[in-house]
Amino acid sequence: MATVQSSVSPLHGTCTIGQPYGNANPRYHCGFHTGIDFPASGVSGSLDIYSVCSGTVIATGVLSGLSSLGWEVLIQESGSGIFYRFCHLVANSITVSVGQSVNTSTKLGVMGQTGNADGVHLHLECSSTQAWNCNTFLNPRKSVRFWKYKGNCYCL
């Protein structure tokens, strides 16, 4: 794990990356970890989750067919059209609604353990389409400004 701080972190402060994007694992639907995990144990301060971009809320709640991700918020970024999915939020903690415009100061909800979660954490995914197929996932690390990559750790 690596401790990082980013100006657009979904946690607005210092946090730890648990499992990075791309780790191969046959237990996952796509055969690899499709997002970045931010465990609660590595957070200094609040467990509030914020948007990592300016965009529009596309969906909230336990989305159809995705109950393993628990309570979530789906945002489409303005300009790029990239989609972000914030997963495992505390049930009923979501503070945004469909159609709402958001930016990096907008609180989305609270980190939780809903769905198929191993401990309290945020699972952040990024996709080029709303279809969320195995071949549309993108590594969200550049979006949250974790530029350097060394082994399994993200560093500033």
N, C-alpha and C positions, 0 to 999 in steps of 0.2 A: 504494500500500500504506500501511497505517496501523499503528503500533505500539500495542498495547493491553495492559492487564492486567485480569484479572477474577478475582473470588473463586471462580468455578466454571469457569474456563477448563479445557479438556481438557488443557492443558499445565502447569498450576500455576505460572504465572509470566508474564513478559512475552513476547509473541509478536507476529507480524505477520500481518495478514489479507492473503492473496494475492488470490484471487478471491472476491468476496462472492456471496451468494445473489441469484438473479434476473437476472444478466447474460444478455442475449439472445445466443444463439449457435446457428446451425443445425446444428452438428456434434453437439450434445447431443440425446439421445433426446427430451426434452420441449421442445427449442428454447430452453431457458434453463438456467443453472447451478443445480442443485437443492440445493446446500449451501454451506457456507463452507469455503474452503481455508486451511490454516495451513501455510505452507512451512517446511521445516527451516531455511532460511537466515535466517529471522526469529526463531528461538527462542534465548533465552539459557538455557543449561543443558541439562538432559536432554531426550531425545526421547520419554520415557515419555508414554503417553496415559492419561488418567483419565476416569472417567464425569463427565458434567455434571449428573447427577441421581441421586436415590435411585430404585431400581427393581429389575427382574428381568432377567437375561440370557435372551433368547428364542432366540438362535442365534449361532453362531460359525463361522469358517472361510471358505472360498470358497463362497458360497451359490449354490444352483442358479439358473442363468440370469443371474447377476450377476458373471460372471468379470471383467468390465471394472473392477469395484470392488476386486478382489484379496481379500486376507484382511481380514475384517471382524468386528465385534461389533455385535449388534443388542440394544438395551435398551428395555424398556417402562417408562416412568416410573410410579411409584406415584402414586395419586390421579388425575392427569390422564389417564392411559392413552396419552399421547403416545409415539411410537416414535422412537428415535435410532439412527442407523447411523454407525459409526466405520469408515472405509474406508482401504484401501491400507496396512494394518499389515504389519510384517515377518512373513514366513512363519514360522509356528510360534512367534511371540512372545506369542500370546494367553495371558493368565494367569487368565482366568475360564472358567467352564463354564455350560452351559445349566441354568437353574433357580436359579442363584446370585443372592443378593441383593447389590446394590452400592450405593455412595453416592459422593459426590464425592472421597473419599479412596481409592477402589478403582482400582488400576492395571489397565488392560485389556490393554495390549500396548505395542509400540514403533512409532513412526511409520516408514513405509517407502515403497516404490515398487512394490508389487505391483499386478497388474492393468494397466489402461490409464492409468498415471499419468505425468504430465509432471513428473518430478523427485520427490524425497522430500517428502512432505507428508501431512497428515491432511485428508481430505474428510469433513466432518461434515454429515449430513443429518437432517432432522426430518420426520415425517409424522403425520397424524391417524389413519392406519390402517396395518396391517401389509402392506396391498396395494401400497403405494408406487406409486400411479398418479400421472400428471402433475398431476392436480387435487387430490391429497391432501398434496402437499409443503407444508411450513410453513417460514418463515424462522427458523432457529435462533438468531438474534442476541439476542433477548430472553432466551432460556434461558441463554445464556452471559454475560448482563448487559453487552452492548455496546449501550447504550441509544440513543445519538445516531447519526444516520446523515447523512453529508454526501457527496454524490456517490457515488463508489465506495469510500469509506473508512468504517470503523467507528471510532468514537472513544468514550472514556469521558467 
